Every structure is written in C-alpha cells, then in structure tokens.
Amino acid sequence: MNRGQRGKLAMATAALGIGLLSVTGCGYINPQATAAQYAASDGTQANVGALQLRNMMIISAGEDKPGRVIGAVYNTSSEDVTLTIAGAGGSQTEVPVKPNSFTLLNDSTDEAILSTTGGIPGSLVEVNVSEDGTNQKTTFKVPVLDATISDYKQYLPAGSEPTGSATPTPSATSNANH
C-alpha cells in the first residue's frame, strides 16, 4: 500500500468515526427525556410552600355543577398544613395534611368538593391554592373530567350527576324522508 492509499484510508476511517459519533453521541449533548418531571396521568401538578400537589383534577358533570377535587397532596414539612383550594364563583374547599405525609383525595373520607366547577368537562379551569404553613399561594390549571371514563364515575359528587345522554338520539321523522 503506498502513501496516497494510506492517507485516503486514514481520512475514510476518520470520517466514519466522526459519522458514528454524531449518530450515537446524540444522547451525550441532549437532555434525557426521563429526567424531566411531568404529570403522567390525566391530572396536573403544582407546588405551594411545603405542599406538592400531584395528579390534580376535578370530577364533575358540568360547569355549574359541584366538582370533586382528586389527586395526591404531599406535605414535606414537620408541621400540620391545611391546603385551601379556591375555584370559580367563590367555591372553596380545605384539605388537612399531616406532617411528612400525604393525603390521597380520592381515598379521603372528607371529600374535597367545590360548589361549582367553573368549566365544562374536557376544559382546564384555573384554581388558586394556598397553604397555611408558610402562607404561600399559587395559581394553576386543573382539568375537569366527567364520568366518560368509568373509573371516575365513583368520584362524581352528589348533585353533579349527568342530566342526560351526551349523544343525540335520532328522531323518527329524520328517517322518514329517506
């Protein structure tokens, strides 16, 4: 092999090496998607003071009907903290959370009920949350869901049941002309 052929072979090897590094090294310079925290379910998340709210959502059958807030509230402090959730039209509910513990609102015997949802199922509504440990507040959007997903039917509060069929039924006269 002469000198010219060795040079071409070296350049080809270097080009191949750079090409492989650019294809396989993309994870080296790009952030890992699994390192980012996000709400992996139907609900949303927020932090307020020592409280971490996870998978928060409102279950209701309508905009002007009561809605039950479900999700998990983690208290990272060593004190009892009360979470206050304020929704549309002055509706409000309070949730006590023990120190260094969590409360699952969907398992709680004291349901977190807002007197009015403020949004139709499928929408996002803005809620104001505050905690009395450090008196911090924040606002975030929470999805409103109904009993379309059967797992959520058990969480519909009294007075928030659907009033009728969501899909229109065909009338007898609409088929008479065909």
Secondary structure by P-SEA (a helix, b strand, c coil): ccaaaaaaaaaaaaaaaaaaaaaaacccccccccccccccccbbbbbcccbbbcbbbbbcccccbbbbbbbbbbbcccbbbbbbbbcccccbbbbbbcccccccccccccccccccccccccbbbbbbbbbccccccbbbbbbbbccccccccccccccccccccccccccccccccc
